[in-house]
Amino acid sequence: MLNMTMLDGLTNKIINGIVYQDMMKKERNKHEVLGKAQFDTVLAVLDSLPEHIGVLDSSGVLVAANRSWLGHGGKNGGGAAERPEPGINYLRMLKKHSADNDKAGRLWKNIVSVLGGKRDRFTMEYPSHAGRDRKWFLLSVTPMKSGSQVTGAVISHTDITRRKLAELETKRFSLTDPMTGILNRKAGIESVHRQMKYCGRHGCSFTVCYIDLDNLKSVNDSFGHKEGDRVIITLVNLLRSALRESDVMCRLGGDEILLILQETTLEGSGTVMKRILDSVDARNERSSKPYRIELSYGLAEYNLGSGLTPDELLDIADRNMYKMKSAKKTGKGGNYLKRQQTTRPA
């Protein structure tokens, strides 16, 4: 694949050849054009490139396009992904759709700047998805010059899908726990922070739930750490089946799981916790494993005006979780939900 410097050199030759050839028809004796054989050779080179290349004259009319451009066939309502036929005024098409298409408006303004000699070059990445077919392109606008005069511009669309997918995969690994596939601690804390901002704007509440397995050490000691990992994965799957689609789950570390129950009060979280505990009980009843999955949890509610930071909110939930563990060890019963601490610890 040609690099952009080489591509710019080719496109400069083409725009000068095409634009001058068009001008030659009007003023045949004033301009020298590429010989037909050389001109056809350069066009053949462009046709061999995978990049979608179109050539604009100084008024924004698409005067030529290579085979990749013409074969794209994508329609995008006049947006950045559109590949019009030669003869269409590309600038007018973009301007027409700029009111309801931000990328079209941005591209139109920058092409005008390039053609006016105010910009040396403009590039923009954009998605061009169709159903499940996900694609991304790098769009480049390069001015063509005769001496100091801008005679037109070359528009090129380079497929960067493989790079974007690799970037997304890298980002996914940076945000998720590799064993369970849910968010990791860093991403989970960021989600709490975003939810706080959302509640600040909309005046709502949300509740976090800090979950810890009670008997993981026993499972690890008796059956090995691989079996302990299976317990964590099983718990995550049980939690996922009990949560709403809007709820968020992350692994804080070890056997500690954090749930972010969006727009849910402490009282309202009781319904969610019942579903979770019922799901765990059902698993224990049908499982042939020689151990039960048992957990303790702590809740903490965030509401407008509480002034809590993400760390403080999680600390309250963590303290409440340990209260539940202690209550289990001492055999104390009662309605645990009502005894959850919801303010800063003294």
C-alpha positions, -999 to +999 in steps of 0.1 A: +000+000+000+013+035-009+020+058+019+003+093+020+034+111+008+036+089-023-002+092-027-001+130-026+026+131-053+004+110-076-027+129-069-009+162-076-001+149-111-036+137-116-053+169-106-030+190-127-037+166-156-074+165-152-081+201-144-057+213-171-073+189-195-107+204-188-093+239-191-077+229-224-111+223-239-119+259-232-085+275-238-067+250-259-036+270-265-030+284-230-022+252-210+000+222-215-015+189-204-001+154-198+001+133-229-028+108-232-006+078-226+009+092-195-024+104-182-040+070-188-010+054-170-015+076-139-052+068-138-044+031-141-021+034-111-049+050-091-074+023-101-050-003-087-051+013-052-075+001-025-080+037-013-111+054-025-098+085-044-118+113-059-106+145-075-123+179-070-119+210-092-116+244-076-154+248-074-159+215-056-171+194-085-160+158-085-142+155-119-127+120-115-127+090-092-108+058-092-123+023-094-124+018-056-144+050-051-168+041-079-172+006-067-179+015-030-216+020-036-223+032-001-250+057+005-249+079+036-275+106+030-248+131+018-225+125+047-188+119+049-192+083+038-210+092+005-192+085-028-210+105-054-206+100-092-182+123-111-200+154-122-217+160-088-207+191-069-193+175-038-193+207-018-229+215-025-239+179-015-221+183+018-235+217+025-270+206+018-268+179+045-247+199+070-277+210+091-286+174+101-252+157+097-223+171+118-196+152+099-209+165+066-208+201+079-173+197+093-160+182+061-177+209+040-160+237+060-126+221+058-127+214+021-136+250+016-105+259+037-083+236+016-096+249-017-092+285-004-056+279+004-062+283+042-053+247+051-025+225+038-044+193+046-074+180+065-079+144+079-109+129+097-117+094+109-154+083+107-174+051+111-194+036+082-214+008+096-241-012+078-259-036+101-234-060+116-207-049+091-186-025+110-161-003+091-140+028+097-123+051+072-096+078+074-107+106+051-080+129+038-083+162+018-051+173+000-048+205-021-036+203-057-015+233-068-001+249-099+026+270-085+010+289-056-025+286-070-049+259-056-065+242-086-085+216-067-082+189-041-080+151-038-104+133-014-091+099-003-109+074+020-086+047+035-101+017+052-087+016+088-111-010+101-084-035+112-066-008+132-099+005+148-109-031+158-075-036+173-078-004+192-112-014+205-099-048+216-070-032+234-094-008+251-117-037+261-088-056+277-078-024+296-113-021+310-124-057+317-114-084+340-098-112+319-112-141+340-148-130+343-153-107+313-169-080+335-154-045+342-122-044+362-117-022+393-105+009+375-134+008+350-159+001+379-148+031+399-151+053+368-186+040+363-195+050+399-181+085+392-202+088+360-233+076+378-227+103+404-226+129+377-257+116+361-276+117+395-263+152+400-279+163+367-311+145+371-317+145+409-319+107+412-304+081+435-284+049+429-272+021+452-239+001+451-236-034+464-203-048+477-203-086+474-178-110+490-178-148+489-178-163+523-161-196+517-137-191+488-106-198+509-121-231+520-128-241+483-093-231+473-077-251+502-098-282+495-102-282+458-075-259+444-075-224+430-088-234+396-120-246+413-120-213+433-119-194+400-149-214+387-168-204+418-161-167+411-172-172+374-203-190+385-212-162+409-207-136+382-230-155+358-257-158+386-254-121+392-257-113+356-289-133+352-305-115+382-295-079+372-312-055+349-296-045+316-289-010+330-271-023+361-232-024+361-210-051+375-172-051+381-146-072+398-128-052+425-103-079+431-101-115+443-137-126+452-150-090+457-177-079+432-193-045+430-228-039+416-240-005+406-278-005+407-288+025+386-317+048+398-323+025+427-328+035+464-316+014+493-351+001+499-356-006+462-324-026+461-341-053+483-359-066+452-327-070+433-309-087+462-338-111+466-335-122+430-297-126+435-301-147+466-329-168+451-306-175+421-277-185+443-300-208+464-314-224+433-279-231+421-269-246+454-300-269+454-293-283+419-255-284+421-236-317+427-205-298+439-194-307+474-197-271+486-222-243+485-218-208+471-223-184+500-219-146+500-221-115+522-230-081+508-231-045+519-252-017+504-247+021+502-270+046+486-259+077+468-283+106+464-281+143+455-265+163+483-248+134+500-214+148+490-198+113+489-168+105+467-167+071+449-142+058+474-163+069+503-194+053+489-176+020+483-161+022+518-196+024+533-207-006+513-176-025+523-182-018+560-218-029+557-206-061+540-183-069+569-211-062+593-231-089+576-202-113+578-199-106+615-236-111+620-234-145+603-206-156+626-225-145+657-257-160+645-276-127+647-307-125+625-332-098+618-338-075+588-303-068+577-313-044+550-327-019+576-294-020+594-273-009+565-253+023+571-259+049+545-238+079+556-201+086+561-186+065+589-177+086+619 
